[in-house]
């Protein structure tokens, strides 16, 4: 799902720091349980995935730390911007994720929030945290690749 973007997808927020801090593996498209005001805030592009993560609770997966500010015309008194939000996946997918998290010590990291066919979705990735030297290596590799592309561009 991550490799192909449909024309009717509208990305609301991406977690760019996830690629830097984690080595990302499998990705899953999840529905997310939201209130009406939260959907309006998402459509306005107001969401933050900083310090956001997925957590297994029994046979369910919850998204914690996603900040959705109150909708401007909505009821601000009852709005909780950092409440845990339930993610919607098939039972087999949840079982697969749970086994990989338990056996391999992987984490659940949201990489982006988007709308497809009018529904809010979260792309969740299984990830392993990078160590400091691995981060430096990936930066050096990316810089070397850019330099190669620049040199190839000058030759043409």
C-alpha positions as CSV (number, residue, x, y, z in Angstrom):
1,X,0.0,0.0,0.0
2,X,2.8,2.4,0.8
3,X,4.4,2.2,-2.7
4,X,1.3,3.2,-4.6
5,X,-0.5,6.5,-4.0
6,X,-4.0,6.8,-5.4
7,X,-5.2,10.0,-6.9
8,X,-8.0,10.4,-4.3
9,X,-5.6,10.2,-1.3
10,X,-5.0,13.5,0.5
11,X,-2.1,13.3,3.0
12,X,-2.7,15.4,6.1
13,X,0.5,14.8,8.1
14,X,3.7,12.8,7.7
15,X,6.1,11.7,10.4
16,X,9.4,12.6,8.7
17,X,11.4,11.9,11.9
18,X,10.3,8.3,11.8
19,X,12.7,7.5,8.9
20,X,15.5,9.1,10.7
21,X,15.0,7.5,14.1
22,X,13.7,4.0,13.0
23,X,14.4,1.3,10.5
24,X,10.9,0.8,9.0
25,X,9.7,-2.6,7.9
26,X,6.1,-3.7,7.1
27,X,3.5,-1.0,6.7
28,X,-0.3,-1.3,7.4
29,X,-3.2,0.9,6.5
30,X,-5.4,1.4,9.5
31,X,-8.7,3.0,10.0
32,X,-8.9,5.2,13.1
33,X,-11.9,5.9,15.4
34,X,-12.4,9.7,15.6
35,X,-15.1,12.0,16.8
36,X,-16.8,14.5,14.4
37,X,-14.7,17.5,15.6
38,X,-11.5,15.5,15.2
39,X,-12.4,14.7,11.6
40,X,-13.0,18.4,10.9
41,X,-9.6,19.2,12.5
42,X,-7.9,16.6,10.3
43,X,-9.5,17.9,7.2
44,X,-8.1,21.3,8.1
45,X,-4.6,19.7,8.3
46,X,-4.3,20.2,12.1
47,X,-2.6,17.1,13.5
48,X,0.8,16.3,14.9
49,X,2.5,12.9,14.8
50,X,5.5,13.9,17.0
51,X,5.9,11.5,19.9
52,X,3.1,9.3,18.6
53,X,3.2,5.5,18.8
54,X,1.0,2.5,18.6
55,X,0.4,0.2,21.6
56,X,-1.1,-3.2,21.8
57,X,-3.8,-3.6,24.4
58,X,-5.1,-7.1,24.5
59,X,-6.5,-7.8,21.0
60,X,-6.6,-4.2,20.0
61,X,-4.1,-1.6,18.8
62,X,-4.3,2.0,20.1
63,X,-2.6,5.1,18.8
64,X,-1.3,7.2,21.6
65,X,0.3,10.7,21.6
66,X,-1.4,11.9,18.3
67,X,-2.2,15.5,18.9
68,X,-5.5,16.7,17.3
69,X,-6.3,20.3,18.3
70,X,-9.9,21.4,18.9
71,X,-11.9,22.3,15.9
72,X,-12.4,26.1,15.7
73,X,-16.2,26.0,15.5
74,X,-16.6,22.9,17.7
75,X,-17.1,22.4,21.4
76,X,-13.7,23.0,23.0
77,X,-14.8,22.1,26.5
78,X,-15.1,18.4,25.9
79,X,-12.2,18.0,23.4
80,X,-9.2,16.0,24.5
81,X,-6.3,16.6,22.0
82,X,-4.1,13.7,23.2
83,X,-6.6,11.0,24.0
84,X,-5.8,7.4,22.8
85,X,-7.5,6.5,19.6
86,X,-8.4,3.0,18.5
87,X,-7.0,1.7,15.2
88,X,-9.1,-0.6,13.0
89,X,-7.4,-3.6,11.5
90,X,-8.4,-7.1,10.6
91,X,-7.9,-9.7,13.4
92,X,-5.3,-11.6,11.4
93,X,-3.3,-8.4,10.9
94,X,-3.4,-7.6,14.6
95,X,-2.2,-11.2,15.4
96,X,0.6,-10.8,13.0
97,X,1.7,-7.5,14.4
98,X,1.4,-8.7,18.0
99,X,3.7,-11.7,17.3
100,X,6.3,-9.6,15.5
101,X,6.3,-7.0,18.3
102,X,6.6,-9.7,21.0
103,X,9.2,-11.9,19.2
104,X,11.4,-9.4,17.3
105,X,11.1,-6.5,19.7
106,X,9.7,-4.1,17.1
107,X,7.8,-0.9,17.7
108,X,4.6,0.5,16.1
109,X,5.3,3.9,14.5
110,X,2.7,6.0,12.6
111,X,4.3,7.3,9.4
112,X,1.4,9.4,8.0
113,X,-2.3,10.4,8.3
114,X,-4.3,10.7,5.2
115,X,-7.8,10.6,3.7
116,X,-8.8,8.0,1.1
117,X,-12.4,7.7,-0.2
118,X,-13.4,10.2,2.5
119,X,-12.1,8.0,5.3
120,X,-9.3,9.0,7.7
121,X,-6.5,6.4,7.7
122,X,-3.2,6.0,9.5
123,X,-0.2,4.3,8.0
124,X,1.4,2.3,10.7
125,X,4.9,0.7,10.3
126,X,6.7,-1.9,12.3
127,X,10.0,-0.4,13.2
128,X,13.3,-1.0,15.0
129,X,15.0,2.0,16.6
130,X,18.3,3.0,15.1
131,X,21.4,3.6,17.2
132,X,23.4,6.8,16.9
133,X,26.1,5.3,14.6
134,X,23.4,3.9,12.3
135,X,21.8,7.3,11.9
136,X,25.2,8.8,11.0
137,X,25.7,6.0,8.5
138,X,22.4,6.5,6.8
139,X,23.0,10.3,6.6
140,X,26.5,9.7,5.0
141,X,25.0,7.2,2.6
142,X,22.2,9.6,1.5
143,X,24.8,12.5,1.1
144,X,27.0,10.2,-1.1
145,X,24.0,9.3,-3.2
146,X,23.1,13.0,-3.7
147,X,26.7,13.7,-4.7
148,X,26.7,10.9,-7.3
149,X,23.4,12.2,-8.7
150,X,24.8,15.8,-8.9
151,X,28.0,14.5,-10.7
152,X,25.9,12.5,-13.2
153,X,23.7,15.6,-13.8
154,X,26.7,17.8,-14.6
155,X,28.0,15.3,-17.2
156,X,24.8,15.4,-19.3
